[in-house]
């Protein structure tokens, strides 16, 4: 991938926000105070209203779970990016430490060679 950058803190905040949103719309008072189907007055209309309310409640539950899972996945991605970055930093530090031990020996060898040639 080209020009791709992941910012774990932003991914984590987005995941938290999605979980908050899912919580907010599943606890909305309007969902708890629905009209009862029997209030429709007509048996056919009451049955249709009840069916509609059940389908709507199911849809909200499915959407809330999808949003919650997406928030969890963003949080997991943030943790994995952060762990990958930390692992990469440790590898670079290890390489730098090895190189810093090798450089003085090479520099000393080169200096001795130059001194012996120049006298």
N, C-alpha and C positions, 0 to 999 in steps of 0.2 A: 504494500500500500504506500502511496506517495502522499506527502503532506498530511499525514495522519498524526494527531496528537491526542493523548488521553490525559485528562486532568482528574486524578482520583478524588480530590476534594469536591470538585463540581459533580462528578458522578454520584458520589455519596450523598450530597445535598439533594440532587434530583431524585434519588431513590427514597430518601426520607420524605421529601415533599409528596411523592406519589403515594406513599403509605399513609401520610396524613390525609390526603384527598380521599382515599378509599375509606378511611375511618369516618371522615366528615359526612360523605354522602350516604353511608350505610346507617348513620345514626341520626339522620334528618328527622325532625319531629313529624314532618308531613307524611313520612312513610309509616309512622306509627298510628296516625289518626286518619285512616281512610274511611270512606263511606261504606257502610255495610251493604251488601248486595240486596238485602231484604228491603232497604229503603227505596229501592227503585220503583216499587209498587207493582210492577208487571213481572210475572214469573220468567218470561223469555228475556226481558231486559235485565232482570236480576241475575240470571244465569250467565248472560253475556258479560255483565259487569264483574261478576266473580271470576270468570275465566280471564278477563282482561287484567284484573288486579293480580291474579296468581302469575300470569305470564310476565307482567311488569316487575313483580317482586323477584321472580326468578332471574330476569334479565339484569336487574340491579345487582343481585348477588353474584352472577357470573362476571359482570363488568368489574365489580369491586374486587373479586378474587384475581382477575386478570391484571388489574392495576396494582394490587398488592404484590403479586408475583413479579411484575415488571420492576417495581421498586426494590424488591429483594435481589433481583438479578443485577440491577445497577449497583447496589451495595456490594454484591459479590465481585462484580467486575472491578470496582474501585479497590477492594482489598487485594485482588489478584494483580492489578497493575502496580499497586504500591509494593507488594511483595517482589514482583519482577524487577522493579526499579531498585529496591534494596539489594537484591541479589546481584544485579548488574554493577552497582556501586562497589559491592564487596569484591567482585571479580576484578574490576579496574584497580582497586586498591592493592589487590594481590599482585597484579601485573606490574604496577608502579613500584611496589616494594622489591620485586625480583629485579626489575630493570635498574633500580637505584643501587642494588648490590653489584650488578654486572658492570655498570658504567665506570665506577672508580677503577676497577681492574683494567678495563680497556684503556681508560685515560692514562693510567700509570704505565701501561705497556707501551702506548704510543709515545709518551713523553720520554721514556727510556730509549726507544728506537731513535727518536729525533735527536736526543742528546748524544747518542753514540755516533750518529752520522755527522752531526755538526761538531762534535768534539767537545 
